[in-house]
Amino acid sequence: MKILTTGAICVLLNVCYLHSSAQNLPVNEPGESKPRLFADMPEKMHVHISDLESLLSLPVGTNVNTFLSREFHFQGTIVSVSDVASTKVKSVVIKSINKKGATFNFTRIIKADGTIKYLGRIISFTNSDAFELVKENDQYILQKKNLNDIMTE
């Protein structure tokens, strides 16, 4: 009788296991089917950091009209700046006017040894491409990338 009860419990557990399912959560990955915002732009563009450095001192609400490179005229409004008390890290976020939906984030970090590192991204969640500020051969460039290469949700 114990063998019959044990067998019945095993069959019942197997049936429950086969009919159960895990949660299926949708993943909101940026797809390649989204339009490209920077299709008319080159893959790499040299950046003059001195021009971008001046953006870090502007207050929120300032209209920006600058060239990020010779090929990229950028217009927008500053929507966020880092804490003024922080001298080691300064950051600015600019919402674009001429590239609808794009946001430019530019950050300067002063390391403990006194060296300076710059970070930057131009992204739009409604488009599939983006730009990232990278250092190449001791020069900063804007490198075109796919949005899903930069971030995942």
Backbone bond lengths (Angstrom), bond angles and torsions (degrees), N, CA, C in turn:
res aa  C-N    CA-C-N  psi(-1)  N-CA   C-N-CA  omega(-1)  CA-C   N-CA-C  phi
1 M - - - 1.438 - - 1.532 111.29 -
2 K 1.363 117.49 -34.24 1.463 120.39 178.32 1.522 110.80 -65.43
3 I 1.332 116.57 -36.82 1.465 120.69 -179.40 1.524 109.53 -66.40
4 L 1.319 118.25 -40.97 1.457 122.34 179.12 1.531 110.93 -65.46
5 T 1.321 118.30 -42.13 1.468 122.50 178.20 1.520 110.86 -65.64
6 T 1.323 117.17 -44.43 1.471 121.61 179.15 1.526 110.27 -62.80
7 G 1.320 117.02 -42.60 1.475 121.44 178.39 1.511 111.59 -63.65
8 A 1.338 117.45 -41.56 1.463 121.90 179.72 1.536 110.40 -65.11
9 I 1.319 117.22 -39.54 1.470 120.97 178.46 1.529 109.88 -66.19
10 C 1.342 117.30 -41.39 1.472 120.61 178.51 1.527 110.92 -63.79
11 V 1.316 118.14 -42.02 1.456 121.45 178.17 1.524 109.84 -64.36
12 L 1.325 117.84 -42.99 1.456 122.11 178.80 1.532 111.29 -62.02
13 L 1.333 117.97 -43.65 1.462 121.59 178.49 1.526 111.33 -64.62
14 N 1.333 117.02 -39.92 1.471 120.34 177.95 1.521 111.72 -64.77
15 V 1.313 117.94 -40.24 1.463 121.71 178.17 1.523 109.83 -64.67
16 C 1.328 117.21 -43.64 1.470 120.83 177.86 1.524 110.74 -62.81
17 Y 1.310 117.12 -40.88 1.463 121.75 179.77 1.530 110.88 -64.17
18 L 1.309 117.77 -43.81 1.454 121.50 -177.37 1.528 112.90 -69.03
19 H 1.315 117.55 -28.17 1.458 120.67 -178.74 1.523 113.69 -94.82
20 S 1.316 117.25 -4.98 1.471 119.53 177.63 1.524 108.89 -88.19
21 S 1.326 115.80 156.61 1.467 120.08 177.82 1.523 109.06 -141.05
22 A 1.310 115.05 153.04 1.459 120.53 177.68 1.517 109.00 -82.57
23 Q 1.310 115.33 167.20 1.452 119.63 178.00 1.524 109.39 -70.31
24 N 1.290 116.24 138.41 1.456 121.82 175.30 1.524 108.11 -108.96
25 L 1.326 115.58 100.91 1.455 120.09 -179.51 1.523 109.35 -92.60
26 P 1.315 117.80 130.29 1.464 118.81 178.14 1.530 110.46 -70.99
27 V 1.291 116.54 138.03 1.456 122.02 178.12 1.516 107.75 -100.98
28 N 1.303 114.97 127.70 1.461 120.59 -177.78 1.526 109.20 -95.93
29 E 1.324 117.12 69.82 1.455 122.73 179.61 1.519 109.86 -81.38
30 P 1.324 117.08 141.82 1.454 118.15 173.65 1.516 109.89 -66.40
31 G 1.286 117.48 126.04 1.451 120.62 -174.30 1.507 113.17 -97.56
32 E 1.313 115.33 156.68 1.455 120.87 176.68 1.527 111.54 -72.68
33 S 1.333 116.92 -11.60 1.462 119.58 -179.97 1.530 111.62 -77.02
34 K 1.321 116.91 -11.93 1.460 120.09 178.34 1.526 109.37 -71.88
35 P 1.329 116.72 150.73 1.469 119.02 -179.63 1.528 111.98 -68.58
36 R 1.317 114.98 156.63 1.463 121.80 177.60 1.525 109.00 -92.70
37 L 1.311 116.15 124.77 1.457 121.73 -179.87 1.527 111.33 -81.35
38 F 1.327 116.49 -31.21 1.458 121.47 -174.75 1.529 112.33 -110.45
39 A 1.316 117.45 32.32 1.465 121.16 -178.05 1.522 111.77 -63.57
40 D 1.330 117.32 -29.32 1.463 121.21 -178.87 1.526 113.50 -85.66
41 M 1.327 117.05 1.82 1.459 121.53 -176.48 1.529 110.85 -101.51
42 P 1.343 117.69 153.00 1.470 120.36 176.34 1.523 111.72 -69.71
43 E 1.329 116.73 163.14 1.468 122.31 -179.36 1.530 112.04 -66.75
44 K 1.341 116.60 -37.38 1.465 122.29 -179.46 1.518 109.41 -132.66
45 M 1.332 114.51 139.47 1.460 120.09 177.23 1.524 108.88 -137.93
46 H 1.326 116.85 130.21 1.461 121.16 177.84 1.525 109.50 -72.78
47 V 1.329 115.29 139.01 1.459 122.11 -175.84 1.519 109.18 -116.17
48 H 1.321 116.31 139.11 1.460 121.83 173.33 1.528 107.31 -95.68
49 I 1.315 114.93 104.90 1.472 120.61 -175.68 1.527 110.95 -60.45
50 S 1.313 118.29 -33.94 1.470 120.19 -179.47 1.533 111.18 -59.86
51 D 1.330 117.25 -34.40 1.466 120.24 177.00 1.527 111.29 -68.67
52 L 1.328 116.23 -37.75 1.466 120.34 -179.30 1.529 111.43 -75.78
53 E 1.317 116.87 -30.11 1.464 122.17 -179.67 1.525 111.42 -56.70
54 S 1.331 117.05 -36.12 1.464 120.47 -179.04 1.527 112.40 -66.56
55 L 1.331 117.43 -22.56 1.467 120.48 178.69 1.524 112.41 -66.15
56 L 1.337 116.96 -26.30 1.467 121.39 -175.32 1.523 113.10 -70.42
57 S 1.319 117.90 -16.53 1.471 120.42 -178.24 1.530 113.39 -99.49
58 L 1.328 117.35 0.10 1.465 120.68 -177.76 1.526 111.71 -85.29
59 P 1.341 117.82 144.75 1.479 120.81 -179.87 1.537 111.99 -82.70
60 V 1.323 115.12 165.55 1.465 122.13 176.73 1.525 109.49 -60.51
61 G 1.333 115.48 139.20 1.452 121.32 179.04 1.520 113.93 95.33
62 T 1.332 117.23 -8.73 1.456 120.58 -179.46 1.524 110.43 -72.70
63 N 1.324 116.09 135.67 1.459 120.78 174.14 1.523 108.73 -81.11
64 V 1.333 115.75 133.01 1.459 122.25 -177.28 1.519 108.46 -112.75
65 N 1.323 115.87 134.12 1.454 122.60 178.09 1.529 106.10 -140.05
66 T 1.342 117.06 92.53 1.455 121.15 -172.09 1.522 111.73 -141.61
67 F 1.301 115.31 165.19 1.457 121.67 173.36 1.520 107.43 -101.82
68 L 1.349 116.88 117.05 1.455 120.27 175.04 1.526 109.93 -72.80
69 S 1.317 115.19 -30.08 1.463 122.91 172.98 1.526 106.22 -152.09
70 R 1.322 117.35 -178.87 1.474 119.14 178.72 1.522 111.11 -63.96
71 E 1.346 116.45 -29.01 1.463 121.11 -175.54 1.525 113.99 -93.87
72 F 1.322 117.83 -9.68 1.469 120.46 -170.36 1.519 111.47 -126.86
73 H 1.325 116.00 100.75 1.461 122.85 174.07 1.525 107.42 -87.29
74 F 1.316 116.98 123.31 1.462 121.72 -174.75 1.519 109.58 -119.22
75 Q 1.339 115.60 128.04 1.454 122.33 176.26 1.517 108.61 -123.80
76 G 1.316 116.28 139.89 1.453 119.14 179.11 1.511 112.37 -177.04
77 T 1.320 114.32 -170.73 1.456 122.50 -179.64 1.526 108.95 -127.69
78 I 1.312 116.38 134.58 1.462 120.51 178.11 1.525 108.62 -72.05
79 V 1.343 115.65 123.18 1.462 120.76 -178.13 1.524 112.29 -109.07
80 S 1.348 117.05 -14.30 1.448 119.52 -179.37 1.528 109.92 -158.53
81 V 1.329 115.40 142.38 1.464 121.71 173.42 1.521 107.96 -133.02
82 S 1.323 115.86 155.84 1.469 119.62 179.97 1.523 110.19 -74.42
83 D 1.303 114.54 170.35 1.464 122.27 -179.90 1.529 109.25 -60.99
84 V 1.325 116.46 130.22 1.456 120.43 -176.93 1.525 111.91 -67.84
85 A 1.308 117.97 -25.19 1.458 121.09 -178.69 1.526 111.95 -70.47
86 S 1.302 117.15 -24.57 1.459 120.79 -179.48 1.524 109.81 -77.60
87 T 1.330 115.95 120.20 1.457 119.65 178.00 1.523 111.21 -99.14
88 K 1.305 117.80 -17.23 1.468 121.68 -178.01 1.520 112.38 -82.34
89 V 1.333 117.21 -35.18 1.469 121.43 -177.72 1.528 108.73 -128.64
90 K 1.316 115.21 124.77 1.471 120.86 174.75 1.511 107.25 -127.56
91 S 1.329 114.78 137.90 1.461 120.23 -175.89 1.520 109.87 -144.03
92 V 1.338 114.74 149.84 1.452 120.83 177.67 1.526 108.02 -139.98
93 V 1.333 116.20 142.99 1.461 121.97 176.97 1.524 107.09 -121.12
94 I 1.346 114.64 127.15 1.456 120.67 -177.34 1.523 109.20 -122.50
95 K 1.318 115.65 125.39 1.469 121.26 176.41 1.518 107.87 -89.45
96 S 1.326 116.19 125.54 1.450 121.89 -173.71 1.525 112.44 -75.14
97 I 1.326 114.79 147.60 1.455 122.15 173.66 1.528 109.96 -102.56
98 N 1.329 116.20 -40.62 1.469 119.52 -175.75 1.530 113.72 -87.04
99 K 1.312 119.28 -15.85 1.468 123.55 172.44 1.520 106.41 -119.96
100 K 1.328 115.80 85.31 1.466 122.96 -171.23 1.531 112.37 -52.49
101 G 1.321 114.94 128.93 1.457 121.76 177.47 1.514 114.61 88.78
102 A 1.329 117.83 -9.82 1.468 120.95 -177.85 1.523 110.66 -85.13
103 T 1.321 114.61 147.66 1.449 122.33 176.80 1.521 108.74 -130.14
104 F 1.325 116.62 131.73 1.464 122.34 179.51 1.513 108.30 -106.33
105 N 1.329 116.34 122.53 1.456 122.95 177.21 1.515 107.18 -113.37
106 F 1.329 117.29 122.77 1.463 122.35 -178.83 1.524 108.75 -127.57
107 T 1.353 116.51 129.53 1.459 121.88 -175.70 1.524 110.28 -133.60
108 R 1.335 115.26 138.61 1.469 121.87 172.43 1.526 108.02 -114.80
109 I 1.331 115.87 128.68 1.458 121.49 179.33 1.528 108.28 -119.84
110 I 1.340 116.66 125.08 1.457 121.09 175.03 1.526 106.33 -99.94
111 K 1.330 115.73 114.97 1.466 121.63 -177.49 1.526 110.41 -77.41
112 A 1.333 116.12 169.07 1.461 122.00 -178.03 1.526 112.26 -61.16
113 D 1.324 117.11 -31.02 1.471 119.75 -179.89 1.531 112.70 -84.56
114 G 1.328 117.14 3.39 1.452 121.55 176.73 1.524 115.00 93.14
115 T 1.330 117.35 -7.90 1.463 119.48 178.30 1.523 109.76 -74.73
116 I 1.308 114.82 154.43 1.461 120.82 -177.32 1.516 109.14 -113.75
117 K 1.335 115.22 135.88 1.459 122.00 177.38 1.527 107.58 -123.38
118 Y 1.326 116.00 139.22 1.460 121.37 178.69 1.525 109.59 -115.91
119 L 1.317 115.29 139.99 1.459 122.31 175.88 1.526 107.79 -127.24
120 G 1.316 115.80 147.74 1.448 118.19 177.72 1.511 111.66 -167.03
121 R 1.319 114.93 148.96 1.468 122.47 177.59 1.513 109.32 -147.93
122 I 1.325 114.08 143.79 1.457 120.74 171.09 1.521 105.31 -121.13
123 I 1.328 116.07 111.05 1.460 120.24 -176.10 1.521 111.01 -132.05
124 S 1.318 113.86 157.83 1.454 122.23 172.43 1.519 106.79 -142.42
125 F 1.303 117.65 125.29 1.462 121.02 -177.62 1.521 112.65 -72.20
126 T 1.321 117.70 -13.71 1.462 120.57 178.96 1.526 112.44 -93.36
127 N 1.339 116.43 0.10 1.459 121.19 -179.98 1.519 110.21 -126.29
128 S 1.330 116.42 163.58 1.455 120.27 -174.54 1.521 114.28 -97.21
129 D 1.333 118.06 -7.44 1.454 119.26 -179.62 1.523 110.72 -116.30
130 A 1.335 115.14 164.69 1.457 121.60 -177.25 1.522 108.20 -157.22
131 F 1.323 115.52 172.22 1.461 121.57 172.91 1.518 108.29 -123.32
132 E 1.337 115.30 144.20 1.456 121.01 176.61 1.523 108.15 -129.53
133 L 1.332 115.91 137.04 1.456 121.96 177.90 1.523 108.01 -81.30
134 V 1.326 116.68 118.51 1.463 121.41 -179.24 1.524 109.16 -129.98
135 K 1.334 114.93 153.94 1.462 120.51 178.09 1.515 108.27 -96.79
136 E 1.333 115.81 126.28 1.455 121.65 -178.72 1.526 108.03 -137.58
137 N 1.324 116.20 118.92 1.476 121.46 -179.38 1.532 111.92 55.11
138 D 1.314 116.34 48.03 1.467 123.98 179.49 1.532 114.03 60.44
139 Q 1.332 117.39 20.65 1.453 122.33 174.28 1.520 108.28 -130.57
140 Y 1.323 115.61 147.71 1.455 119.96 176.98 1.519 109.68 -91.92
141 I 1.323 115.05 137.21 1.457 121.63 177.79 1.521 109.07 -133.13
142 L 1.325 115.45 154.93 1.461 121.28 169.17 1.513 106.73 -92.94
143 Q 1.321 116.51 117.91 1.466 123.50 -176.98 1.522 108.44 -106.80
144 K 1.339 116.86 125.51 1.458 120.58 178.48 1.522 109.18 -73.21
145 K 1.329 116.17 135.84 1.466 122.11 179.94 1.514 109.41 -142.10
146 N 1.321 115.03 163.45 1.464 120.68 171.40 1.523 107.53 -79.16
147 L 1.310 116.31 141.88 1.463 120.42 -178.31 1.521 111.24 -59.35
148 N 1.330 118.20 -38.41 1.472 119.49 -178.77 1.516 111.97 -73.43
149 D 1.339 119.86 -10.90 1.462 121.71 171.90 1.525 110.59 -79.51
150 I 1.312 116.74 -26.99 1.465 121.77 -178.22 1.513 111.65 -86.78
151 M 1.321 116.57 -40.37 1.468 119.24 -174.76 1.525 111.08 -144.93
152 T 1.323 114.26 153.66 1.456 121.33 173.39 1.517 107.80 -126.76
153 E 1.308 114.95 153.33 1.469 118.86 -179.79 1.502 110.20 -103.64
